[in-house]
Amino acid sequence: MSRGEKLSFDIGASWDDGWKVEEEKKSLSIILLEPSTHRLVFQKEKRKGKAVTLVGPFSLSDVESQKTLSILKKSLACGGAYKEGWMEFQGDISQKVRDQLEKLGFRFKTPKS
């Protein structure tokens, strides 16, 4: 710190009426959709030499997304995760995932020919 600069201790607190914490309210504008209104796409990646199938983007609540992921992992007998609106599954199993998601009422974008 150079000479002449003053430290600011006003981060997250107010000095008016004693100590009180100022809360920041973050407004998350996530629109939750019904399964039939989703338009999902597939992506394939390799991570550390292993194939990974990505499907998304999902617009579900955290509870619904974890419930759907759990159903899919059990029916497909594979590992997976839900990260940032995308479901990741171990292996190249896009057709199996598509069949299971269609049973649950999800829809997919049609590929351009």
C-alpha positions as CSV (number, residue, x, y, z in Angstrom):
1,M,0.0,0.0,0.0
2,S,1.4,3.3,-1.0
3,R,1.7,6.3,1.3
4,G,-1.4,8.5,1.6
5,E,-4.1,5.8,0.9
6,K,-6.7,5.2,3.6
7,L,-8.2,1.9,4.4
8,S,-12.0,1.5,4.0
9,F,-13.7,-0.5,6.6
10,D,-17.2,0.1,5.2
11,I,-17.5,-3.3,3.5
12,G,-20.8,-5.0,4.4
13,A,-21.5,-2.9,7.5
14,S,-23.1,0.3,8.5
15,W,-21.8,2.7,11.2
16,D,-25.1,4.5,11.8
17,D,-26.9,2.6,14.6
18,G,-24.3,0.3,15.9
19,W,-23.3,-2.8,13.9
20,K,-25.8,-4.3,11.5
21,V,-25.2,-6.5,8.5
22,E,-26.4,-5.2,5.2
23,E,-27.8,-8.1,3.1
24,E,-27.5,-8.1,-0.6
25,K,-30.5,-9.6,-2.4
26,K,-29.6,-11.3,-5.6
27,S,-32.4,-11.6,-8.0
28,L,-32.2,-14.8,-9.9
29,S,-34.3,-14.8,-13.0
30,I,-34.6,-18.5,-13.6
31,I,-37.7,-19.5,-15.6
32,L,-38.9,-23.0,-14.6
33,L,-40.4,-24.9,-17.5
34,E,-42.6,-28.0,-17.8
35,P,-40.9,-31.1,-19.2
36,S,-42.9,-30.9,-22.5
37,T,-41.7,-27.3,-23.2
38,H,-38.0,-28.1,-23.0
39,R,-35.9,-28.3,-26.2
40,L,-32.9,-30.3,-25.2
41,V,-29.7,-31.0,-27.2
42,F,-26.8,-33.5,-26.8
43,Q,-23.1,-32.9,-26.6
44,K,-20.3,-35.4,-26.4
45,E,-17.0,-34.7,-24.7
46,K,-13.9,-36.6,-23.7
47,R,-12.6,-36.0,-20.2
48,K,-9.4,-37.7,-19.3
49,G,-9.8,-40.1,-22.2
50,K,-13.4,-41.2,-21.2
51,A,-16.6,-40.4,-23.1
52,V,-19.1,-38.1,-21.4
53,T,-22.7,-37.4,-22.7
54,L,-24.1,-34.0,-21.9
55,V,-27.8,-33.2,-22.3
56,G,-29.5,-29.8,-21.6
57,P,-30.1,-27.0,-21.0
58,F,-32.7,-27.8,-18.4
59,S,-34.9,-25.2,-16.7
60,L,-35.9,-27.2,-13.6
61,S,-35.9,-26.4,-9.9
62,D,-33.0,-28.0,-7.9
63,V,-35.4,-30.6,-6.4
64,E,-36.9,-31.6,-9.7
65,S,-33.5,-31.7,-11.4
66,Q,-32.0,-34.0,-8.8
67,K,-35.1,-36.2,-8.9
68,T,-34.9,-36.5,-12.7
69,L,-31.2,-37.2,-12.5
70,S,-31.7,-39.9,-9.9
71,I,-34.3,-41.6,-12.0
72,L,-32.1,-41.5,-15.1
73,K,-29.0,-42.8,-13.3
74,K,-30.9,-45.8,-11.9
75,S,-32.6,-46.7,-15.2
76,L,-29.4,-46.3,-17.2
77,A,-27.1,-47.9,-14.6
78,C,-24.5,-45.2,-15.0
79,G,-23.0,-42.3,-13.0
80,G,-23.9,-38.7,-13.7
81,A,-24.1,-35.2,-12.3
82,Y,-26.2,-32.0,-12.7
83,K,-24.1,-28.9,-13.3
84,E,-25.3,-25.5,-14.5
85,G,-28.4,-26.7,-16.2
86,W,-26.8,-29.6,-17.9
87,M,-26.9,-33.3,-17.0
88,E,-23.6,-35.2,-17.5
89,F,-23.6,-39.0,-17.9
90,Q,-20.6,-41.3,-18.0
91,G,-20.2,-43.0,-21.4
92,D,-21.5,-42.5,-24.9
93,I,-25.2,-43.3,-24.2
94,S,-27.1,-40.5,-25.9
95,Q,-29.7,-42.8,-27.5
96,K,-30.5,-44.5,-24.2
97,V,-30.7,-41.1,-22.4
98,R,-33.0,-39.8,-25.2
99,D,-35.4,-42.7,-24.9
100,Q,-35.6,-42.4,-21.1
101,L,-36.2,-38.6,-21.2
102,E,-38.9,-39.0,-23.8
103,K,-40.6,-41.4,-21.5
104,L,-40.5,-38.7,-18.8
105,G,-42.1,-36.2,-21.2
106,F,-39.1,-34.1,-22.4
107,R,-38.7,-33.0,-26.0
108,F,-35.6,-32.5,-28.1
109,K,-34.5,-30.1,-30.9
110,T,-34.5,-31.8,-34.2
111,P,-31.1,-31.7,-35.9
112,K,-30.7,-29.6,-39.0
113,S,-30.2,-31.7,-42.1
